[in-house]
Amino acid sequence: PSVEIARVGANVTNYQRISPANPSSTYTYRVRAFNADGNSGYSNEASATTQSQPNPPAAPSNLTATAVSTSQIDLSWTDNSNNEDGFKIERKDPGSDHASSKSPRSAPMSPTTVTPV
């Protein structure tokens, strides 16, 4: 059964439904006019399906690290996704593990130092 979800004023011809909804779910709507004398008949029904949940990017692969001097290590990897906003680069210091790192360390890197393949 349908339930009333909102009322808008006279001569309004659109409505934005902004509320929690389930991803990949189809919702069906109908509209009718009203005044002090009663309600009109219903409009046709219209349906829309909400977008699916966000899709995280595929993991990069083929990471290589090459020491090119006493103070520089170049990284290279394969980009396996087409929807990433960027790449997060983490470093594990000698004698530690990634899980125990409280915060990633970063250093300035030029585009030629960090290059996806």
N, C-alpha and C positions, 0 to 999 in steps of 0.2 A: 504494500500500500504506500501511496505517496503521503508525505507530510509537508506542511507549510514550513519553509525555512526562512523566509524574509518577506517584507512588504516594502515597496518603493512608491514614490509619489506619482501623481497624475502626469502623464506625458513622458515619463521616463521609459526608455526603450532598451536599456542594458543593465547588467548587474554582474559584479565580480564576486565570485564565491571564494573567499580566502579563509580557509580553515583546515584543520588536519583532515587528511583523506588518505586512504590506503593506496600505495603505489600499484600501478597496473590494474586499477579497478574501473569499471564502467558505471557511470552515474547517469540517470535519465531525469530530465526536467520537463515541466510543463508550466504554463502561465495562464492566469485569468485576471480579468479586470473586476473591480468591485466598486460599489458606491452604497449609499444609504438604502437603496432599494433592493440590493442583493448582489449576487455574483453572476458574471458572464459564464458562457461555456468555456471549456479549456482550449488552449492552443494545441497545435500538434505537439508531439513529444520530440525532444532532441536529446541525444546522448553524446557523451565525451568520455574518453578513457584517460585517466591520469598517467603521467609519465612513469616509467620504471625507476627504481632506485638508482642512485648514482653508480656508475661503473668505474671502479678503480682501474688505473692503467696496468698493463702487463708489466711484469718485472723485467728490467734490463738483464742482459746476459753477456757472456764473454768478456767479463771485466779483466783487464790486465793492468799491472802496475809496473812501470819501468823506471829504475833509478838512472837519471841522466847526469847527475852530478852529486856532490856531497850535500847539496841543499835543495835539490829538486827531484820530485817523483812525478812522472806523467801518468795519467790514467786514461784509459780508453775502454769503451763498452759499446754494445749493440743496443739500439733503441728499438724495443719490440712493441711499442704502443703508438697510437696516433691521437691520444687524448690527454697526455700529461701536461701539467703546467710548468714542470721543471724536474730536476733531479736533486735529491738530497744526498750529499756525500758525507759519509761517516768514516772516522779513523779510529782504529784500535791502537793504543800505545803499547810498546813492548811490556810484557808482564801483566797485561790486563785482558779483559774480554769485553765484547760489545755490550753484553747484558749488564755488566756492572758500571758502565759509563753513565755518569749522572747527567752529563750534557755533552753534545757533540762539540768538538773543537773545529774551528774553521780558520782558514788562512786565505788571504787574498790570492786569487788565481786568475791568470789571464785566460782569454778564450783559447789560446793556443796550448795552455797547460792542461785544461780539462776539455776534452773533445769527444763527444759521442760519435760512434762509427755508424 
